[in-house]
Amino acid sequence: MLILPAIDLYEKKAVRLLKGDYAQMTVYSEHPEEIAEDFKACGAEWIHMVDLEGARDGSTPNFEVVAGIAQNCGLKVEIGGGIRSMETVEQYLDAGVSRVILGTAAVKDAAFLKEAADRYGERIAVGADIRDGQIAIRGWTEVSGYTAMDFCRQMQQMGIRTLICTDIDKDGAMKGTNHELYRQLSEELELDIVASGGVSSLEDVKRLRERGLYGAIIGKAYYTGAVDLREAIEVAK
């Protein structure tokens, strides 16, 4: 299993939200590129990045930060947040990003999702952001009409390979991840599933690895020191 340490961007700074609430934001660094270098030193292969302003507004205000890290840190980068056109997909991929995550656009624009997936294959992932069993969109500020499982099944039918599933109520809460959710997803779907939200201990990592998940995202647990990234990467192997 892969460990994907996370950098969430807001005003070009590395921040974390609590349960997706923009009013509960903690700034951890004004130099995200330094965090990326530490991820590399700890043995990470990937960085999971989210443009929080983009997710909310459908824009790419942190594009230069993402591109700089993708081009200079030597790790694979996946980016989500505000990617709602083929032009934006192409800008990120041309800038050195390895994988683009579609969230709101995957829910709202099936034709765009299909075009992106047909053109770029495994370089397109989908973010399934789950709140109370429903898929949330627009930076988690709205709930769509999809149940989580129906949406995930639809993504599988469309040929999506990688699904990043976030339990919003667990995100940033440091109370463990939703193992029941990932059990259900892994048993019912044939997808590369990445667990996100509340991965806050080595025990979480161990259980997700044993479940056979493709990857797990570690965010706040890294920034607070609750999880040693080097150890988490070894446990995941």
Secondary structure, DSSP 4 states (H G I P E B T S, - for coil): -EEEEEEEEETTEEEEEETTEEEEEEEEES-HHHHHHHHHHTT-SEEEEEEHHHHHHS--TTHHHHHHHHHHS-SEEEEESS--SHHHHHHHHHTT-SEEEESHHHHH-HHHHHHHHHHHGGGEEEEEEEETTEEEETTTTEEEEEEHHHHHHHHHHTT--EEEEEEGGGTTT-S---HHHHHHHHHH--SEEEEES---SHHHHHHHHHHT-SEEEE-HHHHHTSS-HHHHHHHH-
